[in-house]
Amino acid sequence: MQNAFVCKKEFKTKPCYLNTGRGKHCSYNCGNKTKKKYKVWNEGLEGVCKSNRGSFTSDTMKGSLNPSWKGDSVGYSALHNWVGRNLGKAKYKECVYCGSSTNVQWANINGEYKRDLSDWIPLCYLCHRKYDMRNIWGKARQRFPEGW
């Protein structure tokens, strides 16, 4: 039997707990009474304190001003993400050929995959496959041999 550190109640504990510094309290409430009461860092402040998120995405770090900018030597996924950010998500557009609004994707017109927004059109999956097979099939694999 062991006496609790704070309330002095007698309770059972395992000897291995005592050897490792545990087993001093009879309950959670008893243990919580020994914890230090720290002052909250924002006690008394009014309003909401926001973290410093977004400080590196200001206009001074966007696009070609960013030191990590790769220009036209960007990868496949990064290029499609850039097109989606600048032209909007393709899933909210309609296919320019069949007018479908389901499973719409951004398709590159000439197959050179440059950062030219006028070189992209929204196509549904089926029209996108047909378009690529007729016009630019294989150019993406030549441009991005590492895959996507």
SULSUL-V250846 format. One record per pair of residues at least 24 apart in sequence whose ideal C-beta (glycine too) atoms are under 8 Angstrom apart, sorted by the first residue. I is the first residue (numbers start at 1). J is the second residue. Records with the same first field share a line. If there is no record, write none. Layout:
I->J, J
//
This chain:
4->30
5->30, 34
6->30, 31, 33, 34
7->33
71->115
72->114, 115
74->115
75->144, 146, 148
76->113, 140, 143, 144, 147, 148
77->148
79->113, 115
80->106
82->115
83->117, 120
86->117
87->117, 120
90->122
93->122
94->122
95->122, 123, 124, 127
96->121, 122, 123
97->123, 124, 127, 131
98->124, 126, 127
100->124, 126, 127
107->131, 132
108->136, 140
110->136
111->135, 136, 139, 140, 143
112->139, 143
113->139, 140, 143, 144
//
